[in-house]
Structure formats: C-alpha cells, structure tokens
C-alpha cells in the first residue's frame, strides 16, 4: 500500500503524515532494493557492509520501507543483519506503527516478539491500534486488541498542542471519521469502546463522522453510533451540534436520523447563535426546514422570512408564515454594557446572539462561557431574568444539587452569601442561578495587582466570611467545603460565600460546626500569608504546624481558638468576631484606655484581682525605657514625685489612659510632635499589648471593655 505525501497530509489538524515518499526522490541502493522487493540484492548490499539503518528524508529506514511493502522475508533479513526494530522516523513512527497502518498481522506479531510496545506512539500520539482503525484494518485491529492494546486511549500530544485543545482522539473517532463501518462495529460490539469519549476539543465520534468530506458511509456510521447511545448534543468547531452539521450537509435523510434520537435539542445554536432551522433556510433547503418545523423548531431565532426572501424562495416564506415567523423581526438594538468587567466579552456575545430560553434563563453551555469546573457540571455565565448570573449546572437527580438548594432556601436572609436568583430545569438538568462575581479569593491573592492590599482589607474579607458562616450555623446548616475558591469577590468588592453543594443540616450534637471552624482557622493563615502556600498544603498540615505559621500573637490566638474551640464551640464565631484580630489600632487603643481607666488600675491597687492577673508576666517589664524620654518626663510631671509609673502592665495601661485623657490639653500639646497619632505610637511600641490584655481579661468579667462586632471606627 502506498500513501502519497499529499494524501498523508489530508488528515485533520490532530494528525500527521505517516509517509512522505516522493516519486522523484533518489533512494540509497539498500532502500531502493527494499522498495522493489529484491531480497537477493538486499542481501548482497548488506554483505558488502552498507548501513542497515540508513535514513532518508523524513527518517525513513529500510525497516520502515520493508514493513510498508509488507515483505516479511526482507523484514526478517534486516533484523538478522542488525536492523533496529524500534527505529523512529522524524515524526516518531516506529516500524510497528507502520505495520498497524498496512494491517499486516504477521509483521505486527514479529515486531512484538522483538520488544515493540503494544501502545507505543509517535510524536502525535498515534498508536498502531489507532492507525489500524484509521485505515480500517480490521484484522490488525482485532489482533492488537487481543494483545492488549488500549481501546479508549486518547491521542497524547505535546503541552503546546494541548493548550490549543489538540489531541485526545480515540480509535473509535478515527474509524467513524473515515467511514470504516466494519471497524466501528468491532470497536463497539466486541471491544466495548467508549461511545461518548471526547477529544481535547470536546468532540465525540458523532462530530468526527461529519469531518471527512469523502466519507461516503456517513449515514451508516451515524446510525450505528446512535444505536449505541452517543450524545447528540455535543459540539464541534464553532459550537456546531450534530444536527446543525447534518443540515449543512443538505441531506434530509441524515437530518431525519438525528431528529429521531431521544434527547435532541432542536433549538440549540452554534457560537454565532444560528439554529438548525436558520441554517436550513440560509442554505435554501425547504424540505429540511419543513421537517424541522414539524418537529418543533422555533421560528423566533432570527430574521427568517427576510433570509428566505433574499433567496427568492416564496415557498419557504409561505412555510415560515404558516408556523408563525415574525414578518418584522428586528434584533435587539440597545447598547448593552455589562456590569462585570471580567466577563464583559462573553456577556456581550451571549446578549447579542439568539439562544432558546430555559424559563427565565439564557445560557450557552460552551467552554468560552465557563467560569469554573465542578465535580458534576460546571459554572457558566448567563442571564437570569435579564440579570448577569453565574449558573451552576447539575443532573436533576443530583444529591449535591439538592443539598445546595436546601441550604440556599434556609439561609436566604444571609447577606454575606452570594445572592441566589432562582432555578430552572430542562432535559434532566437543573440550573441554579446566582449573582455573577468577579473573582475568587484564591484568584485575588494570586493576582499581582492585589498584592499591595493592606492588612485591614484582608481582615475585612475574613470578617465577612466569619459572618457568613455564623449565619449558616444559625440557620442550622454547616458549609463543609470552606476554601479560597468558594469565597467570591463581586464587582463592588463585597465578599460572598458560595458553593453549598456539600452543606449539611446540623445534627443534634452540632459536631459538624467544628469542621467549619477548623477550615476557618486554616483560611485565616492562608489569607494573612497572602496565599503564599496553596490552601491544599495548609489543609494537609497538623493543627500545631498551622499554629506555628501564624505571624503574630493576635493571629495565633484567633487560629488556636478556631482549631481547638472550647466547650461553647456553637457560639465560637460570635466571640471570634469580637477578637482583637478584627480591631483597628484605634479601636485597640480605645480598649487599652478603657481598661486603664479601671479604678484599681488608676489607684494602683496591686492586690486587686485585675492587676495580679495583668502584672503576672515578664513581658513589657522595661516599657518605660521604650517611651520617648521627653514624653515620659512630661507625663511624670503630672505627678508630684518622679518615676510615678512602674514597669508593670498595669502602670503601662494607666500611662496610656493618661496620655489619652490629657493629650489635647494645653500643657501637653507639645506631645503631638513626639507621639503623633497615639494609637499608632503605642501599636508600634507594644504590638502584642492588646492581645495580651484581651487574653488576660477574657474570662474575668471585663468584657464590657471589648468592642462590639459592628465597631466601625476607622483604621490607623
């Protein structure tokens, strides 16, 4: 069998030429003798010492040519004289793969005995099994299957090609595309080939059966694939469905075959918003158009009558009028400007094209509209009741869909959850529609443009998250899947918690709350580290390791309380929302002043319970030396004796209280030039003082000094 260079290049973009022989090429004597089948001359040349592995253009060797010619005796002679049975052409094809092309079972068996790998592939991912399917070599196909060839192996290709969605094609797709019905039957019936396998572009064998214009058995192929339940709503290039591709072939019988299959979406569109009916009218195919109309195709999918009139087809115009097509159809003319900056391009396109509505939902299940992957269906950009939406798609009987719906309906008043618009169902799928957000927290932290955000911004993110989880718990649910990808930022910068398909209703003991608290503890570390380590890495670490990663005492205390909640863990979030981690330095300074204003501290009652508790530390023991000398002297002058303040925490709090009380008074106004803003001054000198005092007083009945969770005093 001889394949010319032009024929070899006739393969689609996922494939490559196997042979590149040119009739005008002058071959080395050994290769010429092999091609002519002159075994005597081959033997003479080898005995003279010619190179048994000589290569010509394309990397062809005597072995490749002998296999192509199907000459077993010459192949054996070459092997006996030291020919490399694994030698590769420039495209990576071995003699074994060439044997798959020509379908020579004897040579396949011989080369296997010489160590060929049954699933070895060339540089484009072709195996001998795939080549046998591509060329309809049934005997070779069956032999390779019996020897263990992988039936559903997809074409492996380079990373660069994968980025272009190349590769992934299976032997079944090859046989379908080339119209090899016998090979297709064997693959499906005997070898249990996966009928709905998809290549890296998302195309199945049904799409591939339309791609080769010389496929004369396309109807037989498609009928066979339909009998085996192939998906008829899959898409090819430009988003074209099998129905649209059948219409483009202008074959009524083919269209009829597709339409008779259960589950066909007759009104689905390609990427440009064209339905099968619109394509039929544009191609002036009245018989196909009538068939589509009879099967329920909608006539509101474009200016159909004008297209028919442009083709001077009055019978088509009459048909369309009978089915209610609009005489004065006009597409939307208003200028649409999306609210979302990130998704504006696909929103504009989706807004412009025709799509059959699913209740109030306009959506296109195509890769270009996909926001995120999910375990069951994906999240897509869409419009719900005219509003920009993120749409999660599930199978209608999905347990996860039911869990998400239950949680949403019980937590609708939670303003920190992503807003839920509504749900729709069609063809066994349920669509849950939410407000469209710009990015996830994970994306926010990996975006270099966000790296300069201050701590206060991240504190606000975590506060919103804590409030969201707190409200879920109050609604008797737990989230159970808290991670950075489920925390979303909308176009106004608000933080929203999303993805409730793993949520669970609280059991009697409410133990599941602890799972959410532990996840929150790890999220605190992830956020405050600006996403330096992947969240999955932090999840895998022990609690002790997570605590060690905390960068200051406030974060450490917050995380410890989340990872090891006390007996009242059900109310843990309420307390944590009032934690110093969420205070600005001005709020922290006000807290220290209020504590310093306690009577026992002002009077220096060192036997009091509060001062015994506060002063029981070696920390801050030299605090007076940290204060500016002029400031210390000025504050000491308030008293009649020197060094009125001792190096105790209690006296430090009294000092802070006195600075706050007298800072604006005339005799002390020169302190401003030394101190500046007092809250910043003391925060810088004693960064751990607030959390130290907080922890000491937390269980002592002094919570009256703790700011409320809704404190909104501006930051430092």
Buried (B, 14 or more C-beta within 10 A) or exposed (E): EEBBBEEBEBBEEBBBBBBBBEEEEEBBBBBBBBBEBBBEBBBBBBEEEBBBBBBBEBBBBBBBBBBBBBBBEBBBBBBEBEBBBBBBBBBBBBBBBBBBBBBBBEBBBBBBEBEBEBBBBBBBBBBBBBBBBBBBBBEBBBBBBEEEBBBEBBBBBEEEBEEEBBBBBBBBBBBBBBBBBEBBBBBBEEBEBBBBBBBBBBBBBBBBBBBBEEBEBBBBBBEBBBEBEBBBBBBBEEBBBBBBBBBBBBBBEBBEBBBEBEEBBBBBBBBEBBBBBBBBBBBBBBEBBBBBBEBEBBBBBBBBBBBBBEBEBEEBBEBBBEBEBBEEBEEEEEEEEBBBEBBBEBBBBBBEBBBBBBBBBBBBBBEEBBBBEBEBBBBBBBBBEEBBBBBBBBEEEBEBBBBBBBBBEBBEEBEBBBBBBBBBEBEEBBBBBBBBBBBBBBBBBBEEEBEEBEEBBBBBBBBBBBBBBBBBBBBBBBBBBBBBBBBBBBBEEBBBBBBBBBBBEBEEEEEBBBBBBBBBBBBBBBBBBBBEEEBEEBBEBEBEEBBEBBEEBBBBBBBBBBBBBEEEBBEBBBBBBBBBBBBBBBBBBBBBBBBBBBEBBBEBBBEBEBBEBBBEEEEBEEBBEEBEEEBBEBBBEEEEEEEBBBBBBBBBBBBBBBBBBBEEEEEBEEBEEEBEEBBBBBBEBBBEBBBBBBEBBBEEEBEEBBBEBEBEEEBB
